[in-house]
Amino acid sequence: MGGHVVEYLFQQNEISKGIFRKGAHLKIMDLNGVQGVEADLLDHHSLHEAMEGVDTVYSMASPMPDGGTDFRINIQGLSNLLEVAQEAKAKSFVHLSTLDVYGFRSSEVRGDSEPRPGDEYQRSKVQAERMLLEFAKRSSSPRVAIIRAARAVGSRDTSLVVPLLKMIEAGTTTLPASGRMSFSHPKDIAQALYLAATRAGQRTNLYLTKSFDAEPALLASSLAQATGKSVIAKKEGLLSKSLFKQYTREQLKAHLWLGSQEGWGELGYVPKYDLQSTCNEIADWYRREPWVTETD
Protein backbone atom coordinates (compact mmCIF):
# COMPACT_ATOMS: atom_id res chain seq x y z
CA MET A 1 0.00 0.00 0.00
CA GLY A 2 2.73 2.43 0.97
CA GLY A 3 4.55 2.05 -2.34
CA HIS A 4 1.44 2.84 -4.36
CA VAL A 5 0.77 5.93 -2.26
CA VAL A 6 4.38 7.12 -2.69
CA GLU A 7 4.08 6.77 -6.48
CA TYR A 8 0.75 8.58 -6.59
CA LEU A 9 1.86 11.45 -4.36
CA PHE A 10 5.09 11.81 -6.36
CA GLN A 11 2.99 12.29 -9.52
CA GLN A 12 1.09 15.05 -7.69
CA ASN A 13 4.37 16.75 -6.59
CA GLU A 14 3.08 16.17 -3.06
CA ILE A 15 5.73 14.05 -1.36
CA SER A 16 9.32 14.71 -0.28
CA LYS A 17 9.88 12.54 2.79
CA GLY A 18 8.86 9.09 3.98
CA ILE A 19 9.22 7.30 7.31
CA PHE A 20 10.40 3.71 7.02
CA ARG A 21 10.84 1.00 9.62
CA LYS A 22 14.15 -0.77 10.14
CA GLY A 23 14.75 -3.38 7.45
CA ALA A 24 12.08 -1.99 5.10
CA HIS A 25 12.53 -2.16 1.33
CA LEU A 26 13.25 1.35 0.02
CA LYS A 27 13.35 0.78 -3.76
CA ILE A 28 10.13 2.67 -4.49
CA MET A 29 11.14 5.64 -2.34
CA ASP A 30 14.53 5.77 -4.04
CA LEU A 31 13.02 5.58 -7.53
CA ASN A 32 10.70 8.48 -6.73
CA GLY A 33 13.33 10.71 -5.16
CA VAL A 34 11.78 10.54 -1.70
CA GLN A 35 13.99 11.16 1.33
CA GLY A 36 13.76 8.16 3.64
CA VAL A 37 13.90 8.70 7.39
CA GLU A 38 14.18 5.64 9.63
CA ALA A 39 11.93 5.90 12.68
CA ASP A 40 9.91 3.83 15.10
CA LEU A 41 6.34 4.96 15.69
CA LEU A 42 6.55 3.59 19.22
CA ASP A 43 9.59 5.81 19.87
CA HIS A 44 8.27 9.36 20.17
CA HIS A 45 11.71 10.98 19.90
CA SER A 46 12.64 9.21 16.65
CA LEU A 47 9.78 10.96 14.83
CA HIS A 48 10.98 14.54 15.22
CA GLU A 49 13.50 14.46 12.37
CA ALA A 50 10.92 12.90 10.07
CA MET A 51 8.42 15.66 10.81
CA GLU A 52 10.72 18.64 10.14
CA GLY A 53 9.26 20.88 7.43
CA VAL A 54 6.24 18.64 6.82
CA ASP A 55 2.86 20.20 5.94
CA THR A 56 0.85 17.01 5.46
CA VAL A 57 1.09 13.65 7.20
CA TYR A 58 -0.26 10.51 5.52
CA SER A 59 -0.61 7.86 8.22
CA MET A 60 -0.70 4.30 6.85
CA ALA A 61 1.42 2.21 9.20
CA SER A 62 -0.53 -0.78 10.52
CA PRO A 63 0.28 -4.46 11.08
CA MET A 64 -1.64 -7.00 9.02
CA PRO A 65 -4.48 -8.63 10.99
CA ASP A 66 -2.76 -11.96 11.59
CA GLY A 67 -2.94 -13.91 14.82
CA GLY A 68 -0.54 -12.94 17.58
CA THR A 69 0.32 -9.55 16.11
CA ASP A 70 1.13 -6.59 18.36
CA PHE A 71 -1.25 -3.79 17.40
CA ARG A 72 0.28 -1.04 19.56
CA ILE A 73 1.29 0.78 16.37
CA ASN A 74 -2.39 1.27 15.55
CA ILE A 75 -2.98 3.14 18.81
CA GLN A 76 0.17 4.30 20.60
CA GLY A 77 2.17 4.68 17.40
CA LEU A 78 -0.59 6.75 15.81
CA SER A 79 -0.89 8.88 18.96
CA ASN A 80 2.86 9.58 18.88
CA LEU A 81 2.72 10.54 15.21
CA LEU A 82 -0.22 12.88 15.73
CA GLU A 83 1.44 14.55 18.73
CA VAL A 84 4.68 15.20 16.83
CA ALA A 85 2.72 16.45 13.81
CA GLN A 86 0.95 18.97 16.02
CA GLU A 87 4.25 20.08 17.56
CA ALA A 88 5.69 20.55 14.05
CA LYS A 89 2.62 22.61 13.05
CA ALA A 90 1.61 20.30 10.22
CA LYS A 91 -1.56 21.49 8.49
CA SER A 92 -3.21 18.17 7.60
CA PHE A 93 -3.18 14.68 9.08
CA VAL A 94 -4.80 11.98 6.92
CA HIS A 95 -5.20 8.48 8.33
CA LEU A 96 -5.89 5.29 6.40
CA SER A 97 -8.38 3.08 8.22
CA THR A 98 -10.38 0.09 6.98
CA LEU A 99 -13.92 -1.20 6.53
CA ASP A 100 -12.83 -4.04 8.84
CA VAL A 101 -13.93 -1.81 11.73
CA TYR A 102 -17.50 -2.96 11.07
CA GLY A 103 -16.63 -6.45 12.26
CA PHE A 104 -19.01 -7.92 9.67
CA ARG A 105 -21.15 -9.72 12.22
CA SER A 106 -24.46 -8.83 10.63
CA SER A 107 -25.66 -10.06 7.25
CA GLU A 108 -25.55 -6.57 5.79
CA VAL A 109 -23.44 -3.51 6.56
CA ARG A 110 -24.11 -0.08 5.14
CA GLY A 111 -22.21 3.17 5.22
CA ASP A 112 -24.17 4.58 8.16
CA SER A 113 -23.69 1.47 10.34
CA GLU A 114 -21.79 1.77 13.60
CA PRO A 115 -18.50 -0.16 13.91
CA ARG A 116 -18.84 -3.48 15.72
CA PRO A 117 -15.26 -4.76 16.03
CA GLY A 118 -14.92 -8.48 16.59
CA ASP A 119 -11.19 -9.05 17.10
CA GLU A 120 -8.12 -7.26 18.42
CA TYR A 121 -7.12 -5.84 15.04
CA GLN A 122 -10.58 -4.38 14.42
CA ARG A 123 -10.78 -3.00 17.97
CA SER A 124 -7.41 -1.27 17.57
CA LYS A 125 -8.52 0.36 14.30
CA VAL A 126 -11.76 1.58 15.89
CA GLN A 127 -9.87 2.97 18.88
CA ALA A 128 -7.51 4.78 16.51
CA GLU A 129 -10.41 6.38 14.65
CA ARG A 130 -12.06 7.52 17.88
CA MET A 131 -8.82 9.05 19.11
CA LEU A 132 -8.44 11.06 15.89
CA LEU A 133 -12.07 12.21 15.88
CA GLU A 134 -11.81 13.32 19.50
CA PHE A 135 -8.66 15.24 18.63
CA ALA A 136 -10.49 16.91 15.73
CA LYS A 137 -13.17 18.14 18.17
CA ARG A 138 -10.55 19.69 20.44
CA SER A 139 -8.19 21.17 17.89
CA SER A 140 -8.33 22.47 14.32
CA SER A 141 -4.62 21.99 13.66
CA PRO A 142 -3.64 19.77 12.09
CA ARG A 143 -6.89 19.17 10.26
CA VAL A 144 -7.76 15.48 10.58
CA ALA A 145 -9.37 13.25 7.95
CA ILE A 146 -9.93 9.48 7.95
CA ILE A 147 -10.28 7.26 4.89
CA ARG A 148 -12.07 4.02 5.68
CA ALA A 149 -11.19 1.92 2.63
CA ALA A 150 -12.46 -1.40 1.32
CA ARG A 151 -10.09 -4.37 0.97
CA ALA A 152 -7.08 -3.31 -1.12
CA VAL A 153 -6.34 -5.44 -4.18
CA GLY A 154 -3.66 -4.66 -6.73
CA SER A 155 -0.09 -5.35 -7.77
CA ARG A 156 2.50 -6.11 -5.06
CA ASP A 157 -0.20 -7.42 -2.68
CA THR A 158 1.11 -10.58 -1.01
CA SER A 159 -1.84 -11.32 1.28
CA LEU A 160 -4.56 -11.83 -1.36
CA VAL A 161 -3.23 -11.36 -4.89
CA VAL A 162 -0.19 -13.64 -4.63
CA PRO A 163 -2.24 -16.53 -3.13
CA LEU A 164 -4.74 -16.07 -5.97
CA LEU A 165 -1.94 -16.15 -8.54
CA LYS A 166 -0.56 -19.33 -6.94
CA MET A 167 -3.94 -21.02 -7.27
CA ILE A 168 -4.22 -19.84 -10.88
CA GLU A 169 -0.76 -21.25 -11.64
CA ALA A 170 -1.85 -24.59 -10.15
CA GLY A 171 -4.91 -24.58 -12.43
CA THR A 172 -7.54 -24.70 -9.68
CA THR A 173 -9.09 -21.93 -7.62
CA THR A 174 -10.83 -22.85 -4.37
CA LEU A 175 -12.82 -19.90 -3.07
CA PRO A 176 -16.07 -19.16 -1.25
CA ALA A 177 -19.02 -20.08 -3.41
CA SER A 178 -20.92 -16.83 -2.98
CA GLY A 179 -20.91 -13.42 -1.38
CA ARG A 180 -19.89 -10.02 -2.70
CA MET A 181 -17.03 -7.96 -1.37
CA SER A 182 -16.00 -4.37 -1.89
CA PHE A 183 -12.45 -3.87 -3.17
CA SER A 184 -10.20 -0.83 -3.49
CA HIS A 185 -7.29 -0.50 -5.86
CA PRO A 186 -4.32 1.01 -3.95
CA LYS A 187 -4.08 3.90 -6.42
CA ASP A 188 -7.73 4.76 -5.73
CA ILE A 189 -7.00 4.71 -1.99
CA ALA A 190 -4.05 7.02 -2.66
CA GLN A 191 -6.35 9.35 -4.58
CA ALA A 192 -8.79 9.46 -1.67
CA LEU A 193 -5.98 10.20 0.81
CA TYR A 194 -4.66 13.01 -1.38
CA LEU A 195 -8.09 14.58 -1.85
CA ALA A 196 -8.76 14.42 1.89
CA ALA A 197 -5.48 16.27 2.50
CA THR A 198 -5.83 18.95 -0.15
CA ARG A 199 -9.51 19.81 -0.52
CA ALA A 200 -10.52 22.85 1.53
CA GLY A 201 -13.82 23.53 3.31
CA GLN A 202 -14.54 19.97 4.34
CA ARG A 203 -17.43 19.40 6.73
CA THR A 204 -16.67 15.71 7.14
CA ASN A 205 -13.76 13.97 8.86
CA LEU A 206 -14.57 10.41 7.81
CA TYR A 207 -14.97 8.96 4.31
CA LEU A 208 -15.77 5.46 3.08
CA THR A 209 -14.23 4.51 -0.26
CA LYS A 210 -14.10 1.59 -2.65
CA SER A 211 -13.28 0.89 -6.30
CA PHE A 212 -15.71 -1.91 -7.20
CA ASP A 213 -17.78 -4.83 -5.88
CA ALA A 214 -17.23 -8.44 -6.95
CA GLU A 215 -17.51 -12.01 -5.77
CA PRO A 216 -14.06 -13.46 -4.98
CA ALA A 217 -14.64 -16.21 -7.56
CA LEU A 218 -15.27 -13.57 -10.23
CA LEU A 219 -12.11 -11.74 -9.18
CA ALA A 220 -10.16 -14.99 -9.56
CA SER A 221 -11.62 -15.87 -12.96
CA SER A 222 -11.06 -12.34 -14.26
CA LEU A 223 -7.47 -12.41 -13.04
CA ALA A 224 -6.92 -15.80 -14.68
CA GLN A 225 -8.25 -14.44 -17.96
CA ALA A 226 -6.03 -11.37 -17.72
CA THR A 227 -2.96 -13.58 -17.18
CA GLY A 228 -3.94 -15.85 -20.07
CA LYS A 229 -4.39 -18.97 -17.96
CA SER A 230 -7.14 -21.57 -17.77
CA VAL A 231 -8.38 -22.65 -14.35
CA ILE A 232 -10.99 -24.89 -12.82
CA ALA A 233 -13.05 -23.15 -10.15
CA LYS A 234 -14.11 -25.19 -7.11
CA LYS A 235 -16.44 -24.22 -4.31
CA GLU A 236 -14.93 -24.05 -0.88
CA GLY A 237 -16.27 -26.80 1.38
CA LEU A 238 -15.58 -28.31 4.78
CA LEU A 239 -12.71 -30.45 3.51
CA SER A 240 -11.30 -28.10 0.89
CA LYS A 241 -8.09 -26.15 1.36
CA SER A 242 -8.12 -22.53 0.26
CA LEU A 243 -5.40 -19.90 0.35
CA PHE A 244 -8.09 -17.30 0.94
CA LYS A 245 -7.28 -15.54 4.21
CA GLN A 246 -9.70 -16.07 7.08
CA TYR A 247 -10.15 -12.37 7.81
CA THR A 248 -10.97 -11.79 4.13
CA ARG A 249 -13.56 -14.58 4.18
CA GLU A 250 -15.26 -12.82 7.07
CA GLN A 251 -15.83 -9.78 4.89
CA LEU A 252 -18.16 -11.85 2.71
CA LYS A 253 -20.76 -11.40 5.44
CA ALA A 254 -21.14 -7.77 4.39
CA HIS A 255 -22.83 -6.26 1.37
CA LEU A 256 -20.95 -2.98 1.28
CA TRP A 257 -22.99 -0.77 -0.99
CA LEU A 258 -21.09 2.48 -0.62
CA GLY A 259 -22.06 4.22 -3.84
CA SER A 260 -24.49 6.49 -2.04
CA GLN A 261 -21.98 7.55 0.62
CA GLU A 262 -22.60 11.30 0.96
CA GLY A 263 -18.98 12.18 1.63
CA TRP A 264 -17.87 11.09 -1.84
CA GLY A 265 -19.23 14.18 -3.56
CA GLU A 266 -17.65 16.50 -1.04
CA LEU A 267 -14.33 14.71 -1.30
CA GLY A 268 -14.44 14.70 -5.09
CA TYR A 269 -13.44 11.04 -5.17
CA VAL A 270 -14.08 9.10 -8.36
CA PRO A 271 -12.54 5.61 -8.55
CA LYS A 272 -10.33 5.08 -11.59
CA TYR A 273 -10.18 1.28 -11.35
CA ASP A 274 -12.84 -1.37 -11.90
CA LEU A 275 -12.59 -5.16 -11.83
CA GLN A 276 -11.13 -5.48 -15.33
CA SER A 277 -8.59 -2.68 -15.12
CA THR A 278 -7.45 -3.92 -11.70
CA CYS A 279 -6.91 -7.45 -13.05
CA ASN A 280 -5.06 -6.06 -16.08
CA GLU A 281 -2.78 -4.03 -13.80
CA ILE A 282 -2.03 -7.10 -11.65
CA ALA A 283 -1.39 -9.22 -14.77
CA ASP A 284 1.10 -6.66 -16.12
CA TRP A 285 2.97 -6.75 -12.80
CA TYR A 286 2.90 -10.56 -12.76
CA ARG A 287 4.37 -10.73 -16.26
CA ARG A 288 7.18 -8.37 -15.23
CA GLU A 289 7.91 -10.21 -11.98
CA PRO A 290 6.73 -13.85 -12.29
CA TRP A 291 9.02 -14.89 -9.45
CA VAL A 292 6.68 -13.34 -6.84
CA THR A 293 4.70 -16.59 -6.58
CA GLU A 294 7.82 -18.57 -5.74
CA THR A 295 8.03 -17.02 -2.25
CA ASP A 296 6.06 -18.26 0.77
NORPE-V352293 format. One record per residue. N is the residue number from 1. RES is the residue in one small letter. SS is DSSP state (h for helix, s for strand, l for the rest). PHI is phi in whole degrees, 0 to 359 (NA if undefined). Layout:
n->N res->RES ss->SS phi->PHI
n->N res->RES ss->SS phi->PHI
//
This chain:
n->1 res->m ss->l phi->NA
n->2 res->g ss->h phi->300
n->3 res->g ss->h phi->297
n->4 res->h ss->h phi->296
n->5 res->v ss->h phi->293
n->6 res->v ss->h phi->302
n->7 res->e ss->h phi->299
n->8 res->y ss->h phi->294
n->9 res->l ss->h phi->294
n->10 res->f ss->h phi->297
n->11 res->q ss->h phi->295
n->12 res->q ss->l phi->268
n->13 res->n ss->l phi->55
n->14 res->e ss->l phi->247
n->15 res->i ss->l phi->234
n->16 res->s ss->l phi->226
n->17 res->k ss->s phi->215
n->18 res->g ss->s phi->221
n->19 res->i ss->s phi->276
n->20 res->f ss->s phi->231
n->21 res->r ss->l phi->274
n->22 res->k ss->l phi->302
n->23 res->g ss->l phi->87
n->24 res->a ss->l phi->287
n->25 res->h ss->l phi->276
n->26 res->l ss->l phi->251
n->27 res->k ss->h phi->303
n->28 res->i ss->h phi->292
n->29 res->m ss->h phi->297
n->30 res->d ss->h phi->297
n->31 res->l ss->h phi->296
n->32 res->n ss->l phi->258
n->33 res->g ss->l phi->66
n->34 res->v ss->l phi->265
n->35 res->q ss->s phi->288
n->36 res->g ss->s phi->267
n->37 res->v ss->s phi->237
n->38 res->e ss->s phi->285
n->39 res->a ss->l phi->205
n->40 res->d ss->l phi->238
n->41 res->l ss->l phi->299
n->42 res->l ss->l phi->274
n->43 res->d ss->l phi->248
n->44 res->h ss->h phi->307
n->45 res->h ss->h phi->292
n->46 res->s ss->h phi->289
n->47 res->l ss->h phi->272
n->48 res->h ss->h phi->296
n->49 res->e ss->h phi->298
n->50 res->a ss->h phi->297
n->51 res->m ss->h phi->269
n->52 res->e ss->l phi->297
n->53 res->g ss->l phi->73
n->54 res->v ss->l phi->267
n->55 res->d ss->l phi->266
n->56 res->t ss->s phi->229
n->57 res->v ss->s phi->248
n->58 res->y ss->s phi->254
n->59 res->s ss->s phi->261
n->60 res->m ss->l phi->231
n->61 res->a ss->l phi->295
n->62 res->s ss->l phi->193
n->63 res->p ss->l phi->293
n->64 res->m ss->l phi->291
n->65 res->p ss->l phi->281
n->66 res->d ss->l phi->261
n->67 res->g ss->l phi->298
n->68 res->g ss->l phi->81
n->69 res->t ss->l phi->280
n->70 res->d ss->l phi->273
n->71 res->f ss->l phi->259
n->72 res->r ss->h phi->298
n->73 res->i ss->h phi->300
n->74 res->n ss->h phi->294
n->75 res->i ss->h phi->244
n->76 res->q ss->h phi->293
n->77 res->g ss->h phi->298
n->78 res->l ss->h phi->295
n->79 res->s ss->h phi->299
n->80 res->n ss->h phi->299
n->81 res->l ss->h phi->297
n->82 res->l ss->h phi->295
n->83 res->e ss->h phi->298
n->84 res->v ss->h phi->292
n->85 res->a ss->h phi->297
n->86 res->q ss->h phi->293
n->87 res->e ss->h phi->299
n->88 res->a ss->l phi->276
n->89 res->k ss->l phi->62
n->90 res->a ss->l phi->295
n->91 res->k ss->l phi->271
n->92 res->s ss->s phi->226
n->93 res->f ss->s phi->226
n->94 res->v ss->s phi->248
n->95 res->h ss->s phi->245
n->96 res->l ss->s phi->269
n->97 res->s ss->s phi->251
n->98 res->t ss->s phi->208
n->99 res->l ss->h phi->290
n->100 res->d ss->h phi->300
n->101 res->v ss->h phi->300
n->102 res->y ss->h phi->288
n->103 res->g ss->l phi->79
n->104 res->f ss->l phi->57
n->105 res->r ss->l phi->275
n->106 res->s ss->l phi->273
n->107 res->s ss->l phi->286
n->108 res->e ss->l phi->216
n->109 res->v ss->l phi->233
n->110 res->r ss->l phi->242
n->111 res->g ss->l phi->300
n->112 res->d ss->l phi->265
n->113 res->s ss->l phi->286
n->114 res->e ss->l phi->279
n->115 res->p ss->l phi->302
n->116 res->r ss->l phi->226
n->117 res->p ss->l phi->298
n->118 res->g ss->l phi->245
n->119 res->d ss->l phi->221
n->120 res->e ss->h phi->297
n->121 res->y ss->h phi->300
n->122 res->q ss->h phi->297
n->123 res->r ss->h phi->296
n->124 res->s ss->h phi->292
n->125 res->k ss->h phi->290
n->126 res->v ss->h phi->294
n->127 res->q ss->h phi->299
n->128 res->a ss->h phi->297
n->129 res->e ss->h phi->300
n->130 res->r ss->h phi->297
n->131 res->m ss->h phi->298
n->132 res->l ss->h phi->293
n->133 res->l ss->h phi->292
n->134 res->e ss->h phi->295
n->135 res->f ss->h phi->298
n->136 res->a ss->h phi->298
n->137 res->k ss->h phi->288
n->138 res->r ss->h phi->273
n->139 res->s ss->l phi->220
n->140 res->s ss->l phi->262
n->141 res->s ss->l phi->220
n->142 res->p ss->l phi->287
n->143 res->r ss->s phi->289
n->144 res->v ss->s phi->256
n->145 res->a ss->s phi->221
n->146 res->i ss->s phi->236
n->147 res->i ss->s phi->253
n->148 res->r ss->s phi->260
n->149 res->a ss->s phi->261
n->150 res->a ss->l phi->288
n->151 res->r ss->s phi->307
n->152 res->a ss->s phi->287
n->153 res->v ss->l phi->215
n->154 res->g ss->l phi->179
n->155 res->s ss->l phi->299
n->156 res->r ss->l phi->72
n->157 res->d ss->l phi->275
n->158 res->t ss->l phi->264
n->159 res->s ss->l phi->268
n->160 res->l ss->l phi->232
n->161 res->v ss->h phi->293
n->162 res->v ss->h phi->298
n->163 res->p ss->h phi->302
n->164 res->l ss->h phi->296
n->165 res->l ss->h phi->296
n->166 res->k ss->h phi->297
n->167 res->m ss->h phi->295
n->168 res->i ss->h phi->296
n->169 res->e ss->h phi->299
n->170 res->a ss->h phi->285
n->171 res->g ss->l phi->91
n->172 res->t ss->s phi->220
n->173 res->t ss->s phi->251
n->174 res->t ss->s phi->241
n->175 res->l ss->s phi->221
n->176 res->p ss->l phi->307
n->177 res->a ss->l phi->288
n->178 res->s ss->l phi->208
n->179 res->g ss->l phi->108
n->180 res->r ss->s phi->264
n->181 res->m ss->s phi->236
n->182 res->s ss->s phi->262
n->183 res->f ss->s phi->236
n->184 res->s ss->s phi->233
n->185 res->h ss->l phi->285
n->186 res->p ss->h phi->305
n->187 res->k ss->h phi->291
n->188 res->d ss->h phi->291
n->189 res->i ss->h phi->297
n->190 res->a ss->h phi->299
n->191 res->q ss->h phi->299
n->192 res->a ss->h phi->296
n->193 res->l ss->h phi->299
n->194 res->y ss->h phi->296
n->195 res->l ss->h phi->296
n->196 res->a ss->h phi->296
n->197 res->a ss->h phi->278
n->198 res->t ss->h phi->251
n->199 res->r ss->l phi->279
n->200 res->a ss->l phi->270
n->201 res->g ss->l phi->74
n->202 res->q ss->l phi->289
n->203 res->r ss->l phi->259
n->204 res->t ss->l phi->246
n->205 res->n ss->l phi->259
n->206 res->l ss->s phi->232
n->207 res->y ss->s phi->230
n->208 res->l ss->s phi->256
n->209 res->t ss->s phi->224
n->210 res->k ss->l phi->206
n->211 res->s ss->l phi->255
n->212 res->f ss->s phi->197
n->213 res->d ss->s phi->249
n->214 res->a ss->s phi->196
n->215 res->e ss->s phi->285
n->216 res->p ss->h phi->306
n->217 res->a ss->h phi->296
n->218 res->l ss->h phi->290
n->219 res->l ss->h phi->301
n->220 res->a ss->h phi->295
n->221 res->s ss->h phi->293
n->222 res->s ss->h phi->292
n->223 res->l ss->h phi->291
n->224 res->a ss->h phi->299
n->225 res->q ss->h phi->297
n->226 res->a ss->h phi->294
n->227 res->t ss->l phi->270
n->228 res->g ss->l phi->76
n->229 res->k ss->l phi->244
n->230 res->s ss->l phi->256
n->231 res->v ss->l phi->224
n->232 res->i ss->s phi->256
n->233 res->a ss->s phi->266
n->234 res->k ss->s phi->242
n->235 res->k ss->s phi->279
n->236 res->e ss->l phi->284
n->237 res->g ss->l phi->234
n->238 res->l ss->l phi->297
n->239 res->l ss->l phi->257
n->240 res->s ss->l phi->277
n->241 res->k ss->l phi->246
n->242 res->s ss->l phi->241
n->243 res->l ss->l phi->272
n->244 res->f ss->l phi->286
n->245 res->k ss->l phi->297
n->246 res->q ss->h phi->301
n->247 res->y ss->h phi->293
n->248 res->t ss->h phi->286
n->249 res->r ss->h phi->301
n->250 res->e ss->h phi->298
n->251 res->q ss->h phi->291
n->252 res->l ss->h phi->293
n->253 res->k ss->h phi->287
n->254 res->a ss->l phi->249
n->255 res->h ss->l phi->258
n->256 res->l ss->l phi->265
n->257 res->w ss->l phi->272
n->258 res->l ss->l phi->252
n->259 res->g ss->l phi->298
n->260 res->s ss->l phi->265
n->261 res->q ss->l phi->303
n->262 res->e ss->l phi->297
n->263 res->g ss->h phi->293
n->264 res->w ss->h phi->300
n->265 res->g ss->h phi->297
n->266 res->e ss->h phi->294
n->267 res->l ss->h phi->287
n->268 res->g ss->l phi->80
n->269 res->y ss->l phi->277
n->270 res->v ss->l phi->227
n->271 res->p ss->l phi->299
n->272 res->k ss->l phi->265
n->273 res->y ss->l phi->247
n->274 res->d ss->l phi->241
n->275 res->l ss->h phi->302
n->276 res->q ss->h phi->292
n->277 res->s ss->h phi->293
n->278 res->t ss->h phi->294
n->279 res->c ss->h phi->296
n->280 res->n ss->h phi->296
n->281 res->e ss->h phi->295
n->282 res->i ss->h phi->295
n->283 res->a ss->h phi->296
n->284 res->d ss->h phi->298
n->285 res->w ss->h phi->297
n->286 res->y ss->h phi->297
n->287 res->r ss->h phi->292
n->288 res->r ss->h phi->285
n->289 res->e ss->l phi->227
n->290 res->p ss->h phi->295
n->291 res->w ss->h phi->292
n->292 res->v ss->h phi->299
n->293 res->t ss->h phi->277
n->294 res->e ss->h phi->276
n->295 res->t ss->l phi->269
n->296 res->d ss->l phi->275
//
